[in-house]
Each structure stands twice: as structure tokens, then as C-alpha cells.
Amino acid sequence: MINKRLLIKNLLAHNDENSFYDKKRQIDIGEKEGKAKFLKHVCALSNTNPKNNSYIVIGVEDDDNSIRGVDFFDDSKIQNLINAYLVNPPIVQYENIPFPHLPDNKVVGLVTIRAINGLTSLKKNIWKYYGGSVFFRDGSISMPKVYDVEIKDVNSKIVAAIENNSQNNIQHTLDGVFDFLSKRKDYHPEYKVFKEYFVLCWAGQKKMHHGEAFYSRVDIELINEQVRLFFSTLDEVTIHYDEDSFKIVEYVSLGINNDFKYYPLEETLISFGNNATYQIEAKLLFEAPQFDKKVLHHIYNANNAILEKLKNGQSLTNREVKDLKNLPATYLICYLNLFHEAVDKLNEAKPYLKKYNTDAYESLKDSLRILRKVKYS
């Protein structure tokens, strides 16, 4: 089993970006340009490496390889995005890899790409790239090319050597458990061994509600691979497990006029097999709450007025400062209640909330995450 943290170190140490590996400071698949560029790189790496895995490492400075990290990214629907835009889509996996020196809310993103069937191309237009475009890696650059020659397998031996040197061992596993228990000691860390092989660690602030345990500030890691499976500072989560599986149900708080309720968002089931394998299945549970349209029209217009003030550098009233904290969640509710332009307003507010209010910006990121889950389900 590959230790993904060690794999990232070996990729960074091996060489600069090349035809089987790319690195990015960050990506943004919420914006059309960022989504298009990500799809271009996936397409190019898949076509250039038909016989081996290729990788994108996210959260690394380009000039000196320093590991800065990015926000935890829930990848459960990223394959749906790949399937929607690419012909002969590769298998794509996005994993969140914690590093000890990074803050709790930062990880390194690792995208693994495996070609499966023929030439990969864009299925339809996106940003400035046309449907039917084919991309390949030319050194460290993803370039559009005409496919007229057979692709030579030049990277399989190199990639295999890097992956072999990144295999996990008992020392890595024990160190990982001790690191987790020490780092999360304020949040009641626990661990469990599944099938005498897999070690899962988790932590969170526990509270009881109607006889059921709920957790916030939840952190869950599969230690064998050094992969963070779940991280949230906002949501409420229930955790259930037996000898064969570990189940997480995530809830989100939504409401208007200080009347908020928790709604189930997604269930994630991790099943462990007897042959040192595991599977992760995610099932969307979310049903959008419906509210009175007249009330939502008032809230939507009030949000727009606040956003215009932020854009123009005007001061907010005390009431508007209070409403600002709920602006992302209420824009989300408006969109889920068929105010279609609310999602554009949500994206438009992003740079202003980042500058003006930390809590509102974190709420915005959570709202965009919910939208992403709903959109690609």
C-alpha cells in the first residue's frame, strides 16, 4: 500500500514537472477557467501516460517546491465532472494528504490519473477550449496536439520505481497514529484497526442530542495511506462503525431569520475487505429546504444591497454586518429555491468576503461545497 505523503515527497524530489507529474499552487474548479485548465491537464496526462499513473500535486510553490497546502477538498463527485466533460475519461482520484507542519485546515491535494480506454479528448466546449480538442504533455506543459502517432511508453518504469519507494511500512503507520493522537489531543482522538491491517483515526467535539452522539470539528484519517478522509470545522457529523465498516453522515445547518435546522447532506461508507482492500462509497442525502418566496425575495434583495456596498467600499450598518455572516447560506437557500442568479452572486461575493469577514468567507466555502456536491450528483 502506498503512503501518499511519502509519494508526494518522492515526486517533488524526483524532478521538476514533467510528462507524468504536474504541480500547482492551487486549483479552482468552481470557476469556468479553473475547471477548464484542470480538465486540460487531466486530459494531457492521461494521453501521455496510457500505461502508468500520472499525478498532479496541489498546494506546492512552483519555484522552490515548498509545501504550503490548500483547503480540504471533498472529491466524492470529481469523477462525475471528468465524465461530463471528457471522452474516454480516465479514472481520477483526488486525495487530501496532511503534513505535520501544516495548520489543521490545510492539506496537500494529490490527484491520481489512470487512463483506461483510448484517446481522451474534450467532449464539449469549455472556456477557450473547443469540444474535440486533444491535449498531450510536452515536457512540463499541457499542449493541444494532433494525434497522428502511437504514444511511446516512456514513463512506466520511472513511475513504478517512485511508487515502489513510497510503500507504507509499520514504522510509518505507528508514527502516523502517534502524530494524530498528539495533534488532535484536544478533540478526544480515537483509533480502530480494521481487518488486522487498516488503521483509522478520528477526532471531534462530541455532544449528545436526543440520545445520539454528534461531532463537530471532525478529522478522520486513514493512517496506512496518510490520507485525510474527512475534515470540517462547521458541520455536525454522526459516526457509526463495526468490524467491517466505518460510516459518516454529514449534516449542514440552513435557515433564515435565525431559524436554522440541520439537514442530512451526505453519507460516506468505508468498507474494509479481507484482502487488504477498501472501498469508499458516498451517497447524497440532501433535499433542499423550501421557504416562502416573498420572504426569500426580501432576503435576496438585502443580500444584493450588502454586496454592492462591499464592492463600492461603503460602510455597513450593524444590522448589515450581522446579516453578512449569513449571506452565503441565504444566497445558497435562494439558489436552491430557484433564484438561479443567486449562484452568480455567491461567486461574485467571494473576493469581498475573503477581505472583509473571515467567518462569512468560511461559510461561503461551505456553501460552494454543498453546491458542488448537489451539481455533480
Buried (B, 14 or more C-beta within 10 A) or exposed (E): BBBBBBBBBBBBEBEEBBBBBBBBEBBEBBEEEBBBBBBBBBBBBBBBBBBBBBBBBBBBEEEEBEBEBBBBBBBBBBBEBBEBBBBBBBEBBBBBBBBEEBEBBBBBBBBBBBBEEEBBBBBEEBBEBEEEBBBBBEEEEBEBBEEEEEBEEEBBEBBEEBBEBBEBEEEBBEBBBEBBBEBBEEBEBBBEBBBEBBBBBBBBEEEEEEEEEBBBBBBBBBBBBBBBBBBBEBBBBBBEBEEEBBBBBBBBBBBBEEEEEBBBBBBBBBBBEEEEEBEBEBEBEBEBEEBEEEEBEEBBEBBBEBBEBBEEEEEBEEEBBEBBBBBBBBBBBBBBBEBEEBBEBBBBBBEBBBEBBEEBBBBBBBBBBBBBBBEBE
